[in-house]
Each structure stands twice: as C-alpha cells, then as structure tokens.
Amino acid sequence: MSKGLFNQMKSRSRTAWGVSQISACLLTAMIFAPLAAEDDKKEKKLDVKKKNVKRLESNQTFGGYTKTSLFYTFPTEKVILRILIDNQSEKFPISGVIYTFKPETTVEGMKKWINNQTSDALFPDVPLPAAKKELGKGIGKITSRKKKESVKTPFGLFDKYDVEFQFSRMGLVSGYSIRPFSEKASVYMKRP
C-alpha cells in the first residue's frame, strides 16, 4: 500500500471518529437538555419570614432621605429580593427586583453588595448578580399609612410615614415564587 493511500485512510478514520464523537455529544445534549430545562421550571419558593432570611431597610443616603428599600437576603438560594417604596407621593407605589447570584457567592459578599446599593460603594470587589428580574406592577399594595412626625434636615423638611403593605403571590419569576407577606416600613416624603 502506498504511503499516500495509507495517510488518506488514516485521515478518514480520524474524521469518522470525530463525527461519531460529535454525534454522541449532540445526542446526549438532546436527551439531557429538556431535563435541565424542566429543572429550571421547578418552582423554588422564597419566604421572607424564614429564620435565615435577613432583612435590611434603607431610606437614607449621604444626600438625605430617598426611596425606601427593603432588602431580603436568602442565603441558601443566593437570592436578594429588593422591595422599593417610592417617596414622591402619598400613594407610595411599590416595585421589586429579584437578584440571583452565583452559587459560590458568600453571605458576606451579598451583604457588601447591598451596602454598595445604599451607600458610597465602600466595597470595590463585590459579587455582581448573575441575573436581575424586575417584578411586574401591582405586586404589592399599601394597606396602611400613618404620618408619624416631621423631620428637619439640611435638605428640607420631611414627613415620616409608617407604611404597611401587602405583597401578593407572584407567579414564577426567574424560577422563584414569592410567598405572600405583609410588612411595615418607614418612608420619608419631602414637603413641597
């Protein structure tokens, strides 16, 4: 057998082996991809009332009072739920965002990320969310608002309100459902 013919056969053998390996990989992907997709569709529940969930309320920055943010840290799920209560009118509209982090993210890293959202970004190396999903409108409603006091600041006069709200059951958002809950928060609204 000539050397050229031998090399051609050897090359075809490698090509056939490569094609069969690619085919095997594609077949495996076709079998397991739907299973992975189903796993992503499984409902994972977030309950802000669980003992391991930490809550942080923030309504001030260096520039004075601002929207009220409630951060709920879910350490096992590597998720932060942020509820925002706007302070521009007495309607106090509510919105929310779910931030998901990589599995290797530490609770300390998530705390530092929250701190950077509410302050002067003190920590330069914080984990960033792997995904962010805004919750739709109408996720919550104000059930009670009581004006408590007036607060004079260098930035103006603010009325402090104790606000109670109810968070409705949500459908799946980023693979998570949020158990309904009621909560209280303080909101500072600037007087005109």
Number of C-alpha atoms within 10 A of each C-alpha: 5 6 7 9 10 11 11 11 11 12 12 12 12 12 12 12 12 12 12 12 12 12 12 12 12 11 12 11 13 11 11 11 12 11 12 11 10 10 11 13 14 12 15 15 13 19 16 21 15 9 7 12 16 15 15 13 16 21 19 16 13 9 9 13 19 20 19 21 24 21 23 22 23 21 17 11 15 18 25 27 23 22 21 20 25 19 20 15 9 13 12 20 17 22 19 21 17 21 19 20 20 14 12 9 17 15 15 12 17 22 17 18 21 20 17 15 13 17 14 10 14 13 12 9 10 18 17 14 17 11 12 15 13 14 18 13 10 12 17 22 17 19 12 12 19 11 15 11 11 15 13 10 10 7 10 12 15 19 15 18 20 15 18 16 19 17 18 15 13 15 13 14 17 18 13 19 17 19 15 16 14 15 14 15 17 21 28 25 23 19 10 6
